[in-house]
Amino acid sequence: MPVINGCLQTDLKLRMETFCLRAMKRLFLDKILVWQVLQARSLSGADAVNALRPFYFAVHPDFFGRHPREREVNENSLKRLNGYLENLQKPGFRSFKPTQLTFYVRETEQQSLDSQESLSTPGFRAVSITLNTRDLRSTVLDILDSCSLSTEHVQSSNVTMDSQSHKGGPGTFYRPIKWDKTYYTFTGFKDPEEELEQAQKVETALISWLDMNENDAKKKLKNSLPLREELERLKAELSYQLQLSNIRWQRSWGIAHRCSQLHSLSRLAQQSPEVLRNAKGRTVIFTDRSGVSAAGHVMLGTMDVHHHWTKLFERLPSYCNLQRKQMILEDRISHLLGGMQIMYMEELQPLLTIEEYYSTLDSFYSRLLSQRLSFHPRSLRGLQLILEKDHYAPRLHELGHFMVPTICDPASLHWFILTKAQEARDKLNRKDELKVNERELTKSCTDKFSLKRLYKDPSVSSAQMIHCCKRLLEKPLPYLQGMHLCISYFYSVLQDGDLCIPWNWKI
């Protein structure tokens, strides 16, 4: 009996071991299969760009040359989207927050056969996209779905890749379809690449464009004069009544739109005068959302009702404590970086709320503390640093500012700053000279052509403005007398008569 029991125990033990080995093998194979499926369903950076090609053609800023506000919105949103896609491809990056983007999407199916007419037709719609995914494929699908664009090419590519992975072939190969030009000739469909190329390569001569658009611009300008006077009156009255430092607008809204916003603020000042006294000494910015900016300005969302504005003005005193904490945190970061000045510049950064900016500072400070940098105290005084959220590699701006992402590796940042410090100082010194030269040339152009106003788009650099003004001064341009002239990247007559010309205009 003991021998039989021993044999039974041995047999049972062998069966248990066999069962466990089979279970482990099955689990291992399942994991490999899941990994293969995930690999098959993933997209590389190149795949994502190809998959988003219909989206890029629908929102590309070059198609919005006659609509500067929509062009500006798309340019800013594309910058943020590209930064988000870059972060998705960075190994080990996990710190994601929902990102809200707005795009103006062209209704290409409504375009006429004449490509020039299609570019002047305001056939577009606003689309809001929330990015909250952690892989390229899901992000691409969300973007296409939000814009009502087909996702079949993404789905089909993954089916093909999935089948290849089961056959043992490479699971990440993808070659997008590129139709031959004859396809568009015989079907009558528009070639999107050719359409974009035409939009980019159309070169208009400055003199001929001014000659064709002079009457239209003067007519619009004349019609806008009463509203312009009303705008200046309202702005002066509200600034005096509320003792504001300034009143500004984030976007290129028309004069009528701006007057409407000031009338709304004026009505609120009459209804709740005590509450609005909290804004004393501050700058008010009309923008897309309400809050307090990183620079301490009052942001009034143009789509918000008076109730939201009132609540914001009531809470203004409570923001003083957060502003103090922000300045302390900036000083601590500056101390770790050899006395470098930590800056927030609206013209180089998205308009952030103070809560968003404080979170950015705190995240960056924590990374610096994790790896102490060996900068000599005050060795970097005079240099300036601006934090970014949409990139992961440090860079030196043309004006001498260090543009540093919050997720930047401290050791890499240390080496980058040391190697670029002298170049940054040289550029900062040159920046001051450029600003002086720009002001002088702007005044010379204003006086020579008797302009009412000469200004530039925020994205136009001082060097570009100087180049443009120097060339303008060499030409006799009687068309500009009494006009409002904006130096930008495209030709356009704005709804209130302002003339927009590219900084690198052609003869």
C-alpha positions in Angstrom: 0.0 0.0 0.0 2.7 2.6 0.8 4.3 1.8 -2.6 1.0 2.3 -4.4 0.3 5.6 -2.5 3.8 6.8 -3.4 3.2 6.0 -7.1 -0.1 7.9 -7.0 1.5 10.9 -5.4 4.3 10.9 -8.0 1.8 10.6 -10.8 -0.3 13.4 -9.4 2.8 15.6 -9.0 3.8 15.0 -12.6 0.3 15.8 -13.9 0.3 19.1 -11.8 3.7 20.1 -13.2 2.5 19.4 -16.7 -0.6 21.4 -16.2 1.3 24.3 -14.8 3.8 24.3 -17.7 1.0 24.2 -20.2 -0.8 27.1 -18.4 2.4 29.1 -18.3 3.0 28.4 -22.0 -0.5 29.5 -22.9 -0.1 32.7 -20.9 3.2 33.4 -22.5 1.8 32.9 -26.0 -1.3 35.1 -25.1 1.1 37.9 -24.1 3.0 37.6 -27.3 -0.2 37.6 -29.3 -1.5 40.7 -27.5 1.9 42.4 -28.0 1.8 41.6 -31.7 -1.8 42.9 -32.1 -0.8 46.1 -30.3 2.2 46.5 -32.5 0.1 45.9 -35.6 -2.4 48.5 -34.4 0.2 51.2 -33.5 1.3 54.0 -35.9 4.7 55.4 -36.4 5.2 59.2 -36.7 5.4 59.0 -40.5 2.2 56.8 -40.5 0.4 59.4 -38.4 1.4 62.3 -40.8 0.2 60.3 -43.8 -3.1 59.4 -42.0 -3.7 63.0 -41.1 -3.1 64.3 -44.6 -6.8 64.9 -45.3 -7.0 66.9 -42.0 -3.9 69.0 -42.9 -5.4 69.9 -46.3 -8.7 70.9 -44.6 -7.1 73.2 -42.0 -3.9 74.4 -43.6 -3.4 78.2 -42.8 -2.4 78.9 -46.4 -6.0 78.3 -47.5 -7.2 81.0 -45.1 -5.3 84.0 -46.6 -8.5 86.1 -46.9 -9.6 85.2 -43.4 -6.8 86.3 -41.0 -8.7 85.5 -37.7 -9.3 81.9 -38.8 -5.8 81.6 -40.2 -4.4 82.7 -36.8 -6.5 80.2 -34.9 -5.4 77.3 -37.1 -1.7 78.3 -37.0 -1.8 78.3 -33.1 -3.8 75.1 -32.9 -1.4 73.3 -35.4 1.6 74.3 -33.3 0.0 72.8 -30.1 -1.1 69.7 -32.0 2.4 69.1 -33.4 3.8 69.4 -29.9 1.2 66.9 -28.6 2.1 64.4 -31.3 5.8 64.8 -30.7 5.3 64.1 -27.0 3.3 60.9 -27.9 6.4 59.6 -29.7 8.8 60.3 -26.9 9.8 57.0 -25.1 8.6 56.9 -21.5 6.5 60.1 -21.7 3.4 59.6 -19.6 2.4 63.1 -18.3 -0.6 64.0 -20.4 -3.4 66.5 -19.7 -6.5 66.9 -21.9 -5.7 69.5 -24.6 -8.6 71.5 -26.1 -8.0 72.7 -29.7 -10.1 74.7 -32.1 -9.8 74.5 -35.9 -11.6 76.0 -38.8 -12.2 73.2 -41.3 -12.7 73.9 -45.0 -15.8 72.5 -46.6 -14.0 71.3 -49.7 -17.0 69.5 -51.2 -18.7 72.9 -51.6 -15.9 74.5 -53.5 -16.3 75.7 -57.0 -14.3 74.3 -59.9 -12.2 77.5 -60.0 -9.5 77.1 -57.4 -9.1 80.9 -57.0 -12.8 81.3 -56.3 -12.7 78.4 -53.9 -10.0 80.1 -51.9 -12.1 83.3 -51.5 -15.3 81.5 -50.5 -15.8 81.5 -46.7 -16.9 77.8 -46.7 -15.5 76.6 -43.4 -16.8 75.6 -40.0 -15.4 75.7 -36.4 -14.5 72.3 -34.9 -13.5 71.7 -31.3 -11.1 68.8 -30.6 -10.2 67.4 -27.2 -6.9 65.4 -27.2 -6.8 63.0 -24.3 -5.3 59.8 -25.7 -1.9 58.2 -25.1 -1.1 56.7 -28.5 -0.8 58.0 -32.0 -3.5 55.8 -33.6 -6.3 56.8 -31.1 -5.3 60.5 -31.5 -5.4 60.3 -35.3 -8.8 58.6 -35.2 -10.2 61.2 -32.8 -9.0 64.1 -34.9 -10.4 62.7 -38.1 -13.7 61.8 -36.4 -14.1 65.3 -34.9 -13.7 66.9 -38.3 -16.1 64.4 -40.0 -13.3 63.1 -42.2 -13.0 59.5 -43.3 -11.0 57.0 -41.1 -11.2 54.1 -43.5 -7.6 54.5 -44.6 -6.5 54.3 -41.0 -8.7 51.3 -40.2 -7.8 49.4 -43.4 -4.1 50.0 -42.9 -4.3 48.4 -39.5 -6.3 45.4 -40.9 -3.6 44.8 -43.4 -0.8 45.2 -40.8 -2.7 42.9 -38.4 -3.0 40.1 -41.1 0.7 40.5 -41.9 1.6 40.1 -38.3 -0.3 36.8 -38.1 1.5 35.6 -41.2 4.9 36.4 -39.6 5.5 39.4 -41.8 6.6 42.8 -40.5 3.8 44.4 -38.5 4.7 48.0 -38.8 5.0 48.5 -42.6 2.6 50.9 -44.2 2.8 52.6 -47.6 0.1 55.3 -48.2 -1.7 55.5 -51.5 -0.5 58.3 -53.8 -2.8 58.7 -56.8 -1.3 59.4 -60.2 -2.2 62.8 -61.7 -4.2 61.2 -64.4 -6.6 60.0 -61.7 -7.7 63.6 -61.0 -7.8 64.4 -64.7 -10.3 61.7 -65.6 -12.4 61.7 -62.5 -12.7 65.5 -62.2 -11.7 65.4 -58.5 -9.3 68.1 -57.1 -5.7 67.1 -56.4 -5.3 68.3 -52.8 -1.5 68.5 -53.1 -1.7 70.6 -56.3 -4.3 72.8 -54.7 -2.0 73.4 -51.7 1.0 74.0 -53.9 -1.0 76.7 -55.9 -2.0 78.4 -52.7 1.6 78.5 -51.5 3.2 79.6 -54.8 0.8 82.3 -55.8 3.0 85.4 -55.9 1.2 88.7 -56.2 3.1 91.9 -56.9 2.6 94.6 -54.3 1.9 97.5 -56.7 -0.7 95.6 -58.7 -2.4 94.3 -55.6 -2.7 97.8 -54.0 -4.0 99.1 -57.3 -6.7 96.5 -57.4 -7.7 96.7 -53.8 -7.3 100.4 -53.0 -10.9 101.4 -53.6 -12.3 98.5 -51.6 -10.0 99.2 -48.7 -10.9 103.0 -48.7 -14.6 102.2 -48.8 -14.4 99.8 -45.8 -12.2 102.2 -43.9 -14.6 105.1 -44.4 -17.6 102.9 -43.3 -15.6 101.9 -40.2 -14.6 105.4 -39.0 -17.7 106.0 -36.8 -17.1 102.7 -35.1 -13.4 103.4 -34.7 -14.2 106.6 -32.9 -16.8 104.8 -30.8 -14.2 102.2 -29.9 -11.6 104.7 -28.7 -14.3 106.6 -26.7 -15.5 103.4 -24.9 -12.0 102.3 -24.3 -10.9 105.6 -22.7 -14.1 105.9 -20.6 -13.8 102.4 -19.2 -10.1 102.7 -18.5 -10.8 105.9 -16.6 -13.9 104.6 -14.8 -12.4 101.3 -13.7 -8.8 102.7 -13.4 -7.5 100.0 -15.7 -3.9 99.9 -16.9 -5.0 98.8 -20.4 -7.7 97.1 -22.5 -6.5 94.7 -25.1 -7.7 91.9 -27.4 -6.1 88.6 -28.0 -7.4 88.0 -31.5 -7.9 90.1 -34.6 -11.6 90.8 -34.0 -13.4 93.4 -36.1 -14.1 96.9 -34.8 -17.9 96.1 -34.4 -17.1 93.0 -32.4 -14.7 94.9 -30.1 -17.3 97.7 -29.5 -19.9 95.1 -28.6 -17.5 93.6 -26.0 -16.8 97.0 -24.5 -20.5 97.8 -24.3 -21.0 94.5 -22.4 -18.3 95.5 -19.9 -19.8 98.9 -19.6 -23.2 97.5 -18.7 -21.6 95.2 -16.1 -19.8 98.2 -14.6 -23.1 100.0 -14.2 -24.8 96.9 -12.7 -21.9 95.9 -10.3 -19.6 98.9 -9.8 -18.3 97.6 -6.4 -17.2 94.3 -7.8 -15.4 95.8 -10.8 -13.3 98.0 -8.5 -11.2 94.8 -7.9 -9.7 95.3 -11.4 -8.1 98.6 -10.5 -4.6 98.8 -12.0 -4.9 95.7 -14.1 -5.0 95.0 -17.8 -8.2 93.5 -19.2 -7.8 91.1 -22.2 -10.8 90.0 -24.2 -10.1 86.4 -25.2 -11.6 82.9 -25.7 -12.0 82.1 -21.9 -12.3 83.8 -18.6 -9.7 83.8 -15.8 -6.5 85.5 -14.7 -3.5 85.1 -17.0 0.0 84.1 -16.0 1.0 87.8 -16.3 -1.8 88.8 -13.9 -4.1 90.2 -16.5 -7.9 89.8 -16.3 -9.1 87.5 -19.2 -12.7 88.0 -20.2 -14.1 85.2 -22.4 -16.1 86.7 -25.2 -18.5 83.7 -25.2 -19.2 83.9 -21.4 -22.2 85.7 -19.9 -22.1 88.5 -17.4 -22.5 86.0 -14.5 -19.1 84.4 -15.3 -17.4 87.8 -15.6 -18.9 88.9 -12.3 -17.7 85.8 -10.5 -14.2 86.4 -11.9 -14.1 90.0 -10.7 -15.3 88.9 -7.2 -12.4 86.3 -7.0 -9.7 88.7 -8.1 -8.4 89.5 -4.6 -7.9 85.7 -4.0 -5.5 85.5 -6.9 -2.9 87.7 -5.1 -1.7 84.8 -2.9 -1.2 82.6 -6.0 0.7 85.4 -7.7 3.1 85.7 -4.7 3.6 81.9 -4.7 4.3 82.1 -8.5 7.0 84.8 -8.0 8.6 82.8 -5.1 8.7 79.7 -7.3 10.3 81.7 -10.2 13.0 83.0 -7.8 13.8 79.4 -6.7 14.1 78.2 -10.2 16.3 81.2 -11.0 18.6 80.4 -8.1 19.0 76.8 -9.4 19.8 78.1 -12.9 22.6 80.5 -11.9 20.4 83.6 -11.7 18.7 83.3 -15.1 15.4 85.2 -15.3 12.3 83.1 -15.6 9.9 84.9 -18.0 6.4 84.6 -19.4 5.9 86.3 -22.7 2.5 86.3 -24.3 3.9 87.0 -27.8 6.0 83.8 -27.6 3.7 81.6 -25.6 0.0 80.5 -25.6 -2.2 82.6 -23.3 -2.1 80.6 -20.1 -4.1 81.0 -16.9 -2.1 81.6 -13.7 -3.2 78.2 -12.5 -1.8 76.5 -15.6 1.4 78.5 -15.5 2.0 77.7 -11.8 1.5 74.0 -12.5 4.1 74.3 -15.3 6.6 76.0 -12.9 6.0 73.5 -10.2 6.6 70.6 -12.5 9.8 72.1 -13.9 11.1 72.9 -10.4 10.5 69.3 -9.2 12.6 68.0 -12.1 15.4 70.4 -11.3 15.4 69.4 -7.7 15.7 65.7 -8.6 19.1 66.4 -10.2 21.0 69.4 -8.8 22.7 71.4 -11.6 26.1 72.8 -11.0 25.7 76.4 -12.2 27.9 79.0 -10.4 25.6 81.4 -8.4 24.6 84.4 -10.5 26.8 83.2 -13.4 23.8 83.4 -15.8 22.4 86.7 -14.7 21.0 88.7 -17.7 19.9 85.6 -19.5 16.2 84.7 -19.9 14.3 81.4 -19.9 10.8 80.7 -21.1 9.0 77.4 -20.3 7.2 75.5 -22.9 4.7 72.6 -22.6 4.5 71.4 -26.2 8.1 70.4 -26.9 10.7 68.1 -25.3 14.0 69.6 -26.6 15.5 72.9 -25.5 16.2 75.6 -28.1 17.5 79.1 -28.4 15.0 81.7 -29.8 16.2 84.2 -32.4 15.7 86.9 -29.8 18.1 85.2 -27.3 15.5 83.5 -25.0 16.1 80.0 -23.9 12.9 78.0 -24.8 12.9 75.1 -22.4 10.2 72.3 -22.2 9.0 71.4 -18.7 9.9 67.7 -19.4 13.5 68.5 -20.4 16.2 66.3 -18.9 18.1 68.5 -16.4 21.5 67.1 -17.5 20.8 67.8 -21.1 19.6 71.3 -20.2 22.7 72.0 -18.2 25.0 71.2 -21.2 22.7 73.1 -23.6 22.7 76.3 -21.5 26.5 76.2 -21.0 27.2 75.8 -24.7 24.7 78.5 -25.8 25.1 81.1 -23.1 27.4 83.4 -25.0 25.3 83.1 -28.2 22.2 84.0 -26.1 23.9 87.1 -24.7 24.8 88.2 -28.2 21.3 87.8 -29.4 19.8 89.6 -26.4 22.1 92.6 -27.1 21.1 92.5 -30.8 17.4 92.4 -29.8 17.6 95.8 -28.2 19.3 97.2 -31.3 16.6 95.6 -33.5 13.8 97.1 -31.4 15.2 100.6 -31.7 15.8 100.2 -35.4 12.3 98.8 -35.9 10.6 101.8 -34.1 12.6 104.3 -36.1 11.8 102.7 -39.5 8.1 102.2 -38.5 7.9 105.9 -37.8 9.7 106.8 -41.0 7.2 104.8 -43.1 4.2 106.2 -41.2 5.4 109.7 -41.9 6.4 109.2 -45.5 3.2 107.5 -46.6 0.9 109.5 -44.2 -0.4 106.3 -42.7 -3.0 106.4 -40.0 -1.4 103.4 -38.4 1.4 100.9 -39.2 1.6 97.8 -37.2 2.7 94.1 -37.6 1.3 90.7 -36.9 2.7 89.3 -33.6 4.3 86.4 -35.4 6.4 88.8 -37.6 9.9 89.3 -36.1 11.7 92.5 -35.7 14.2 91.5 -38.4 11.4 90.8 -40.9 9.7 94.1 -40.0 12.9 96.0 -40.6 13.5 94.3 -43.9 10.0 95.2 -45.0 10.1 98.9 -44.0 13.4 99.5 -45.6 12.1 98.2 -48.9 8.8 100.2 -48.6 10.8 103.4 -48.1 12.4 102.9 -51.5 9.1 102.9 -53.3 6.6 105.7 -54.1 3.3 104.3 -52.8 0.5 106.9 -53.0 -2.1 104.2 -52.4 -1.2 104.0 -48.7 -2.0 107.6 -47.7 -4.4 107.7 -44.8 -4.6 103.9 -44.6 -4.1 101.4 -41.7 -1.3 99.0 -42.8 -0.5 95.6 -41.2 2.7 93.7 -42.0 1.8 90.1 -42.1 2.4 86.9 -44.2 -0.3 87.4 -46.8 -2.4 89.9 -48.8 -5.8 90.8 -47.4 -8.2 93.6 -47.0 -9.8 93.2 -43.5 -13.4 93.9 -42.9 -12.7 97.4 -41.4 -10.4 98.5 -44.3 -7.0 97.6 -42.9 -4.5 96.5 -45.6 -2.5 93.4 -44.9 0.7 92.7 -46.9 3.4 90.1 -46.5 6.6 91.2 -45.0 8.5 89.7 -48.0 6.3 91.3 -50.7 7.3 91.1 -54.3 7.6 93.9 -56.9 
